[in-house]
Amino acid sequence: MPSDKRERQRANRASKQAEQSKAIRRQQLIKRARQLALLVAAMLLFAVVLSFINSDDTSETESAPSHPVVVVA
C-alpha cells in the first residue's frame, strides 16, 4: 500500500505534466495563429500589388465615353 507521501508525489507529477502539456498546446496555438496572420497579410499585400499592376492597364477604358444611366422609379 503506497504511503501518503508517494501519493502526493504522483499527484504533483501529474499536475506538473498537465500544466506542461497545457503550456505546449497554448504555444502551438499561438504559433498557428501567427502563421495564419502572416499568410493573410501576405495575401492582402499580394492583392494590393496586383490591383496596382492591373490599374495601369485600364487607361484605354477610362478614356471611353460613359453612357448616362436612367433610373425609372
Backbone as JSON Lines, residues from 0, in Angstrom:
{"i":0,"aa":"M","n":[0.84,-1.17,0.0],"ca":[0.0,0.0,0.0],"c":[0.9,1.25,0.0]}
{"i":1,"aa":"P","n":[0.69,2.18,-0.98],"ca":[1.55,3.36,-1.07],"c":[1.29,4.32,0.1]}
{"i":2,"aa":"S","n":[2.35,4.99,0.46],"ca":[2.23,5.95,1.56],"c":[1.64,7.26,1.04]}
{"i":3,"aa":"D","n":[1.27,8.13,1.98],"ca":[0.69,9.42,1.61],"c":[1.69,10.28,0.83]}
{"i":4,"aa":"K","n":[2.95,10.16,1.22],"ca":[3.98,10.95,0.55],"c":[4.08,10.55,-0.92]}
{"i":5,"aa":"R","n":[4.08,9.27,-1.2],"ca":[4.15,8.79,-2.59],"c":[2.93,9.24,-3.38]}
{"i":6,"aa":"E","n":[1.77,9.19,-2.78],"ca":[0.55,9.63,-3.47],"c":[0.64,11.11,-3.81]}
{"i":7,"aa":"R","n":[1.15,11.92,-2.87],"ca":[1.3,13.35,-3.13],"c":[2.31,13.59,-4.25]}
{"i":8,"aa":"Q","n":[3.39,12.82,-4.24],"ca":[4.4,12.96,-5.29],"c":[3.81,12.62,-6.66]}
{"i":9,"aa":"R","n":[3.06,11.55,-6.73],"ca":[2.42,11.18,-8.0],"c":[1.43,12.25,-8.45]}
{"i":10,"aa":"A","n":[0.66,12.76,-7.51],"ca":[-0.31,13.81,-7.85],"c":[0.41,15.06,-8.33]}
{"i":11,"aa":"N","n":[1.52,15.41,-7.68],"ca":[2.29,16.59,-8.1],"c":[2.9,16.39,-9.48]}
{"i":12,"aa":"R","n":[3.43,15.19,-9.74],"ca":[3.99,14.91,-11.06],"c":[2.91,15.0,-12.14]}
{"i":13,"aa":"A","n":[1.75,14.44,-11.85],"ca":[0.65,14.5,-12.82],"c":[0.21,15.94,-13.04]}
{"i":14,"aa":"S","n":[0.17,16.72,-11.97],"ca":[-0.22,18.12,-12.09],"c":[0.79,18.9,-12.93]}
{"i":15,"aa":"K","n":[2.08,18.68,-12.67],"ca":[3.11,19.37,-13.45],"c":[3.06,18.98,-14.92]}
{"i":16,"aa":"Q","n":[2.84,17.69,-15.17],"ca":[2.77,17.23,-16.55],"c":[1.56,17.83,-17.26]}
{"i":17,"aa":"A","n":[0.43,17.94,-16.56],"ca":[-0.76,18.56,-17.16],"c":[-0.51,20.03,-17.46]}
{"i":18,"aa":"E","n":[0.17,20.73,-16.56],"ca":[0.49,22.14,-16.8],"c":[1.43,22.3,-17.99]}
{"i":19,"aa":"Q","n":[2.41,21.41,-18.09],"ca":[3.35,21.48,-19.21],"c":[2.65,21.22,-20.54]}
{"i":20,"aa":"S","n":[1.79,20.22,-20.57],"ca":[1.09,19.93,-21.83],"c":[0.14,21.06,-22.19]}
{"i":21,"aa":"K","n":[-0.47,21.7,-21.18],"ca":[-1.34,22.84,-21.45],"c":[-0.53,24.01,-22.02]}
{"i":22,"aa":"A","n":[0.65,24.24,-21.47],"ca":[1.51,25.31,-21.97],"c":[1.97,25.02,-23.39]}
{"i":23,"aa":"I","n":[2.29,23.77,-23.67],"ca":[2.71,23.4,-25.03],"c":[1.58,23.6,-26.02]}
{"i":24,"aa":"R","n":[0.37,23.2,-25.64],"ca":[-0.78,23.4,-26.54],"c":[-1.01,24.89,-26.79]}
{"i":25,"aa":"R","n":[-0.86,25.71,-25.76],"ca":[-1.05,27.15,-25.92],"c":[0.02,27.73,-26.86]}
{"i":26,"aa":"Q","n":[1.26,27.3,-26.7],"ca":[2.33,27.78,-27.58],"c":[2.07,27.38,-29.03]}
{"i":27,"aa":"Q","n":[1.58,26.17,-29.24],"ca":[1.28,25.71,-30.6],"c":[0.13,26.53,-31.19]}
{"i":28,"aa":"L","n":[-0.87,26.85,-30.36],"ca":[-1.99,27.65,-30.84],"c":[-1.52,29.05,-31.24]}
{"i":29,"aa":"I","n":[-0.67,29.65,-30.42],"ca":[-0.14,30.98,-30.73],"c":[0.69,30.93,-32.02]}
{"i":30,"aa":"K","n":[1.47,29.88,-32.17],"ca":[2.29,29.73,-33.38],"c":[1.42,29.61,-34.62]}
{"i":31,"aa":"R","n":[0.37,28.8,-34.53],"ca":[-0.54,28.64,-35.68],"c":[-1.26,29.95,-36.0]}
{"i":32,"aa":"A","n":[-1.68,30.67,-34.97],"ca":[-2.36,31.95,-35.19],"c":[-1.43,32.95,-35.85]}
{"i":33,"aa":"R","n":[-0.17,32.97,-35.41],"ca":[0.81,33.87,-36.01],"c":[1.04,33.51,-37.48]}
{"i":34,"aa":"Q","n":[1.14,32.22,-37.78],"ca":[1.35,31.79,-39.16],"c":[0.15,32.16,-40.03]}
{"i":35,"aa":"L","n":[-1.05,31.99,-39.49],"ca":[-2.25,32.34,-40.24],"c":[-2.31,33.85,-40.49]}
{"i":36,"aa":"A","n":[-1.95,34.64,-39.48],"ca":[-1.96,36.09,-39.65],"c":[-0.94,36.53,-40.71]}
{"i":37,"aa":"L","n":[0.22,35.91,-40.71],"ca":[1.22,36.23,-41.73],"c":[0.75,35.84,-43.12]}
{"i":38,"aa":"L","n":[0.08,34.71,-43.21],"ca":[-0.45,34.27,-44.5],"c":[-1.5,35.24,-45.02]}
{"i":39,"aa":"V","n":[-2.4,35.67,-44.15],"ca":[-3.44,36.62,-44.55],"c":[-2.8,37.95,-44.96]}
{"i":40,"aa":"A","n":[-1.81,38.4,-44.2],"ca":[-1.14,39.66,-44.54],"c":[-0.43,39.55,-45.89]}
{"i":41,"aa":"A","n":[0.19,38.42,-46.15],"ca":[0.86,38.23,-47.44],"c":[-0.14,38.22,-48.58]}
{"i":42,"aa":"M","n":[-1.28,37.58,-48.37],"ca":[-2.31,37.55,-49.41],"c":[-2.86,38.95,-49.67]}
{"i":43,"aa":"L","n":[-3.08,39.73,-48.61],"ca":[-3.56,41.1,-48.79],"c":[-2.53,41.96,-49.52]}
{"i":44,"aa":"L","n":[-1.28,41.81,-49.16],"ca":[-0.22,42.55,-49.83],"c":[-0.16,42.18,-51.31]}
{"i":45,"aa":"F","n":[-0.28,40.89,-51.6],"ca":[-0.29,40.42,-52.98],"c":[-1.48,41.02,-53.74]}
{"i":46,"aa":"A","n":[-2.65,41.06,-53.11],"ca":[-3.84,41.61,-53.76],"c":[-3.67,43.1,-54.04]}
{"i":47,"aa":"V","n":[-3.07,43.83,-53.1],"ca":[-2.86,45.27,-53.31],"c":[-1.87,45.5,-54.44]}
{"i":48,"aa":"V","n":[-0.79,44.76,-54.45],"ca":[0.2,44.9,-55.52],"c":[-0.43,44.54,-56.86]}
{"i":49,"aa":"L","n":[-1.19,43.49,-56.89],"ca":[-1.86,43.07,-58.12],"c":[-2.85,44.12,-58.6]}
{"i":50,"aa":"S","n":[-3.56,44.76,-57.68],"ca":[-4.52,45.79,-58.08],"c":[-3.79,47.01,-58.66]}
{"i":51,"aa":"F","n":[-2.63,47.36,-58.11],"ca":[-1.87,48.47,-58.67],"c":[-1.33,48.12,-60.05]}
{"i":52,"aa":"I","n":[-0.91,46.9,-60.23],"ca":[-0.39,46.47,-61.54],"c":[-1.51,46.49,-62.57]}
{"i":53,"aa":"N","n":[-2.68,46.0,-62.22],"ca":[-3.8,45.95,-63.16],"c":[-4.42,47.31,-63.39]}
{"i":54,"aa":"S","n":[-4.31,48.25,-62.47],"ca":[-4.92,49.56,-62.66],"c":[-4.19,50.36,-63.73]}
{"i":55,"aa":"D","n":[-2.93,50.08,-64.0],"ca":[-2.18,50.78,-65.04],"c":[-2.64,50.37,-66.44]}
{"i":56,"aa":"D","n":[-3.17,49.19,-66.61],"ca":[-3.58,48.69,-67.92],"c":[-4.97,49.16,-68.32]}
{"i":57,"aa":"T","n":[-5.68,49.86,-67.45],"ca":[-7.06,50.24,-67.75],"c":[-7.17,51.65,-68.33]}
{"i":58,"aa":"S","n":[-6.1,52.23,-68.83],"ca":[-6.15,53.59,-69.36],"c":[-7.03,53.66,-70.61]}
{"i":59,"aa":"E","n":[-7.15,52.59,-71.37],"ca":[-7.99,52.59,-72.57],"c":[-9.46,52.7,-72.2]}
{"i":60,"aa":"T","n":[-9.89,52.03,-71.17],"ca":[-11.3,52.05,-70.8],"c":[-11.67,53.34,-70.09]}
{"i":61,"aa":"E","n":[-10.72,54.02,-69.47],"ca":[-11.02,55.26,-68.78],"c":[-11.32,56.38,-69.77]}
{"i":62,"aa":"S","n":[-10.73,56.34,-70.95],"ca":[-10.95,57.4,-71.93],"c":[-12.22,57.17,-72.75]}
{"i":63,"aa":"A","n":[-12.83,56.02,-72.64],"ca":[-14.05,55.73,-73.39],"c":[-15.2,56.54,-72.81]}
{"i":64,"aa":"P","n":[-16.1,57.03,-73.68],"ca":[-17.24,57.83,-73.18],"c":[-18.18,56.94,-72.37]}
{"i":65,"aa":"S","n":[-18.7,57.52,-71.33],"ca":[-19.64,56.77,-70.49],"c":[-21.06,57.14,-70.89]}
{"i":66,"aa":"H","n":[-21.95,56.19,-70.79],"ca":[-23.35,56.41,-71.13],"c":[-24.11,56.78,-69.87]}
{"i":67,"aa":"P","n":[-25.03,57.74,-69.98],"ca":[-25.8,58.12,-68.79],"c":[-26.72,56.98,-68.35]}
{"i":68,"aa":"V","n":[-26.9,56.87,-67.07],"ca":[-27.77,55.84,-66.5],"c":[-29.1,56.49,-66.17]}
{"i":69,"aa":"V","n":[-30.18,55.89,-66.67],"ca":[-31.52,56.42,-66.43],"c":[-32.2,55.51,-65.43]}
{"i":70,"aa":"V","n":[-32.67,56.08,-64.33],"ca":[-33.36,55.31,-63.31],"c":[-34.83,55.67,-63.37]}
{"i":71,"aa":"V","n":[-35.68,54.66,-63.57],"ca":[-37.12,54.88,-63.63],"c":[-37.72,54.42,-62.31]}
{"i":72,"aa":"A","n":[-38.4,55.32,-61.67],"ca":[-38.98,54.97,-60.36],"c":[-40.41,54.55,-60.49]}
